[in-house]
Amino acid sequence: MERDLFRAQTNSRKVEAQLKTLKDLTAVHGVTHNNTSSAFTLPSEFKNLWDELVTELILDALPDFLGAYKFIVPLV
């Protein structure tokens, strides 16, 4: 009987945790939710990240193709 009670309590805690997670997810995607949390980047931060991606990371990924135009056309 005690084992069954313990299992029921454990199962209840798991269900409560899942319910809390679902509530949090619906709150994030709700209509009244503002996107002012740190999970969202500001437009200026996004622009800085985009500039870094374009100027540094993409150019570093394709150094062999940038000098030879006959290779870059099939790649594109």
N, C-alpha and C positions, 0 to 999 in steps of 0.2 A: 504494500500500500504506500509506504514511504517512497519507494522507487518510482512509482507511478506519479506521485505528487511532485517529486523532483523533476521528472521528465516533463511533466505538464508546465511547471514553472520555467524550465529552461526553454521549452518550445514557445511559451508565452513571451519570454524576453526576446527571442529571435524574431517573432512576429512584430513585436513593438519596435524593434530596431528597423525592420523592413518598412514598417508604416512611417516611421520618422524619416527615413530616407526618401520615401515616395512623397511625403509632404514637403520636404525640402526641395525636391525636384520640381514639384508643381508650383512652389512659390517662386522658384527661379524663372520659370517660364510663364508666370502669371502676367496678366495685363497691367496690374498696378506696380509691377516691379521695375525699379529704375536700374539702369546699367551703370551705376556709379561705383561698383565694387572694383577691386584691384584685378579681377579676372579679365576685365575688358581694358583694352589699351585706348588711350586718348588718340585723337587724330594725329597730333604732332608726334606722339610716340610711334604710331604705326608708320608714319612717313619716315622717321629715322630708321626704323627696322627695315622698311622697304628699300631705302637708299643703300643701307649696308648690304642687303641681299643682292641688289643689282650691281653695285660697284665692286664689291669684294668677292662675295661667295660664288656668284655665277661666273664671273670672269676667271676665277681661280679653278673652277671645275672644267673649263674648256680651253686651256691655253694652247693646245696643239691645233685646234680647229680655227682659232681666231686669225691666225696668220695665213691660212690657206683657204681661199674662198671656194675652191672647187669641192672641198670637204664639208663646208658649213651648209651649203645649199641642200644636199641630201639629208643632212642631220635635221634641218628645220622642217 
